[in-house]
Structures are given as structure tokens and as C-alpha cells.
Amino acid sequence: MYLILGIVLFVVWIGSFLVFKTAGVLIHLLLLFAILSIVMHFISGKRAV
């Protein structure tokens, strides 16, 4: 779940960076959340729910 969330946020970050070059901090927050969710995916591993 975290991996999919991270990939989606990363794609949105790339798209918004190309379209809205003046958005500044908000675009980089998307990148930060994408990286955090990917890291959480690898830390949590495959745990049973």
C-alpha cells in the first residue's frame, strides 16, 4: 500500500513540477510524502493485517 501511494505521489509531483513551476513548497511536499511512504513500505515489510 505504501509503495503504491509513494509511486502515485511521485508521479503527481513530476506532473505538477512540469505544469506549475511556481508552486514552490507544495510541490516539494509531495516529493517528501512520496519518499516517506516508500521508506515506510520497506520498513514495514510484509506484515499480516
Helices and strands as residue ranges (DSSP letters): H 2-19, H 25-44
